[in-house]
Amino acid sequence: MDTSTKYLGLQLKSPIIAGSCGLTANIDNLVKLEEAGAGAVILKSVFEEQIIYDIKRNTTVMAPTDNYGVSYEYIAQHVADDSMAKYFSLIREAKKRLTIPVIGSINCYSYENWLTYATKFVEAGCDALELNMAILAYEPSTSADDIERTFNNIINTLRKAVSIPISIKVSPYFTDMAKSMQQLSWMGIQGMTMFNKSMQIDIDTDTMTLKNAPKLSNPDEIYNTMRWVVILSKIIRCDISASTGVYTADDVVKMLLAGAGTVQVVSCLYKNGLEYMRTLNDGLREWMAAKGYENINQFRGKMAVRPSEKASIWMRTQFMKYFAEIE
């Protein structure tokens, strides 16, 4: 039973990838994930905010230029480099000990650091780079055009600057999702991860303060991702990696049938342990054997909306059939 596939131009032994999270932040876990059958690993994201926090913590001043003068930039750069050193050491160690692709992940908010960090990832030896682009219009002054320009500028800059494949990880919050994702895929990226799980908030009614909501996804979240993979997989020009709400081997099969090139898992590994990666792969092979499929390409995208079909009509038909009880 051949479960091998290609993603971002890289050869994978399985379409099931360990997504970016705390579990992919140390070498022991990465080795265990490969042994359990992961097709690739995406390292825990480097967040620009964490680097800034380390700089502030180590300089221990609120107005650094008043205390350090022109030397502050040198000190800040030294702290930033030191903060990143452990991460790049992990990349180099992973490349020595793993045979599966090692994909780096970055999440920035300032334009300059996207380029700075991406270049360092290439130097450290990553096989590919996932840009965790959680860029949302939180402020009324930010328009859809502003968001589009930001995406375009970052992607164009990094495509010219780095030699490794680039994938973007996007949120599900686009007004014109189909059009936006199709246009982004035309920019020369090799992959697109659907979707970024934004940090959710909750309110503590006793202290009347904001707090973080539960971090792990739940199984019901798979359906929104599946909807867009079904709609987009045949009309965009890059690979799709499906993420969020994937808990079982059956979920993996569904995403592949929808047209995903790979499937990323995180929450199910937190809940069931790293060895659960083996369970997912075994379940995928069992389903393929039961259906008579010898390789993934024989069924990938079998349920996707065809380019000649209108997704809106297909979705409307399903609504009428299942909710309005129209046969």
Secondary structure, 3 states (H helix, E strand, C coil): CECCEEECCEEECCCEEECCCHHHCCHHHHHHHHHCCCCEEECCCEEHHHHHHHHHHHHCCCCHHHHHHHHHHHHHHHHHHHHHHHHHHHHHHHHHHCCCCEEEEEECCCHHHHHHHHHHHHHHCCCEEEEECCCCCCCCCCCHHHHHHHHHHHHHHHHHHCCCCEEEEECCCCCCHHHHHHHHHCCCCCEEEECCCCCCEEEECCCCEEEECCCCCCHHHHHHHHHHHHHHCCCCCCEEEECCCCCCHHHHHHHHHHCCCEEEECHHHHHHCCCHHHHHHHHHHHHHHHHCCCEHHHCCCCCCCCCCCCHHHHHHHHHHHHCCCCC
